[in-house]
Amino acid sequence: MARLPDDFIQQIRDHNEIESVISGYVELRRRGKTLTGLCPFHNEKTPSFTVYPETSSYYCFGCGAGGDVVTFIRNIENLDYIEAIKLLADRSGLKMPDAEYDDTASNLRRRVFEANRAAARFYHETLYKEDGKQQLSYLLNRGVSPAMIKHFGLGAAPDDWHALENALRAQGFRRDELVAANLLRFSEKDGKRYYYDAFRSKVMYPVIDLRGNVVAFGGRVLDNSKPKYINTSDTLVYKKSKELFALNFAKNGNERKLILCEGYMDVIALHQAGYTNAVAGLGTALTPEQVSLISRYADEVALCYDSDEAGQKAVRAAMSLFSKTGVKVKVIRLSGGKDPDEIIKTHGKEMFSKLLDKADNDTEYKLSKLREKYIVETDDGKLNFLREASKLLVYSDSIERDVYALRLADELGVSKDAILQQISQLARKENYRKSKTELQTAQKQVQALEMAADPQRAKNKRAAKAEDVLIITLLNNGAFYSKLKDRLSEDIFATPVNKRIFQLITTRLVNNEGVDISQLSQYLTSEEVSAVARLLAKQAMVSNTLSECYDCITVLEEEKTKREAPEPSQMSDESFLEFFNSLNKEKDV
């Protein structure tokens, strides 16, 4: 596979400063020579995502994600390497080099996007034909206006096993491309494959990503059969855990506030009523990735879930996920209908507006649910409720504590000062516990991330540390390799990931090529790039001297000897005696 030339990669890096690119997705704050922010790849309240402008790299000490500016764009936009390069080239006005690249994956992704767009057009056109008569009636009977049908690109899958396949094959799409898009599925019988449309006799809801690409579909049955919805499975261009329905519309001009609903029709009804900041999940429970995505576009989210037990369970799960972010959460208490669609149709958008205005914040919601557990008219119930409420308010700021302490005092006839004193006592205990374990937890977390990236590190801790020092030193002082190479080879490395990184670095050094992270990333997997970023984040702990390198080589040689030594139980008597004598000699020394 042809690779992009180093000078072009350098131009990409120079024209797309990592701080500038990442700040478009993450709110960064300067801390000395580095910048920190809340990680966009996992949920967190305390910033552990760090950007290092000096090395043009980033690393998250919470989840282990790391790399260069290209890696960041790959992960945040769900692109492959060449696609990420093209995006950054377009962003900075650079022209891609005139060269042939193995764009097999990129080409298939492009064809999947094109197939999805063609399918969306086919479904939308079918909606207004005889084959889509039932689906159109369904949408109109649900109160969806023609303008909203067009706005969301709604459509109809006809009652035919091969209608979409025939239409798209006629446009030049191959079966393997349609299967890759999950528009076509197949069954196997007697060694043969039988292909059929993934969606048949359904109302179709296209899912559009933030760049305007059709990436998936949701299909609703026209009767009461189960399952009610069939959704696109994960594909090259779509991960249901990472997308939200209508975020492409909702992210614009909505004062960084979103309404999170349960389904497609809720979102469409709200948009039609003027609430263009409504979004929904895609057939699964809310995921950490979706919460992280929401936090990129919203400072406040209103949860608008059904009032039944399943809906309230979803509310609790969502609040737990959002508690790990800086997003403010409110809970809309639905009344006058089972969902926003029904409420708006029955009582008008003004009713929903009142419900939205009266939405509980997360503390109010939790207190109300807590209150339902106790009979506060009794002394025992009142005491138990106040104890639990005090535990809950430990995690609030001082103003919030004061407001709710006053409210509870008035409601229950208890001194506000007594409630605040109880909260303060609990807070002191919690802060002590937290400070005692925070550093230890962080250290364990980093070690766990290292071990997860390369399980061999757990078995070779001493060797892994020495390998880390050598790689960091070579990244900073490539000229050292000529002085170390007589003793330093990949054979003495114990961990596969470090060995792979070392091989790439030394090969490039021998060829007089650069070894900064941007130049290495196109040759490494995402996990390996993250490992390089982790090492760069630790470089302040390394002295970058030849003597330290020689010490590390000695450690690796010793560890290699230990790994290769046979088990005493498998030695001959003569070999065991020789081994035993060598140990005694080491003790004498």
Secondary structure, 3 states (H helix, E strand, C coil): CCCCCHHHHHHHHHHCCHHHHHCCCCCCEEECCEEEECCCCCCCCCCCEEEECCCCEEEECCCCCEECHHHHHHHHHCCCHHHHHHHHHHHHCCCCCCCCCCCHHHHHHHHHHHHHHHHHHHHHHHHCCHHHHHHHHHHHHCCCCHHHHHHHCCEEECCCCCHHHHHHHHCCCCHHHHHHCCCEEEEEECCEEEEEECCCCEEEEEEECCCCCEEEEEEEECCCCCCCEEECCCECCECHHHCCECHHHHCCCCCCEEEEECCHHHHHHHHHCCCCCEEECCCCCCCHHHHHHHHHHCCEEEEECCCCHHHHHHHHHHHHHHCCCCCEEEECCCCCCCCHHHHHHHHCHHHHHHHHHCCEEHHHHHHHHHHCCCCCCCHHHHHHHHHHHHHHHCCCCHHHHHHHHHHHHHHHCCCHHHHHHHHHHHHHHHHHHHHHHHHHHHHHHHHHHHHHHCCHHHHCHHHHHHHHHHHHHHHHCHHHHHHHCCCCCHHHCCCHHHHHHHHHHHHHHHCCCCCCHHHHHHHCCHHHHHHHHHHHHCHHHCCCCHHHHHHHHHHHHHHHHHHHCCCHHHCCHHHHHHHHHHHHHHHHC
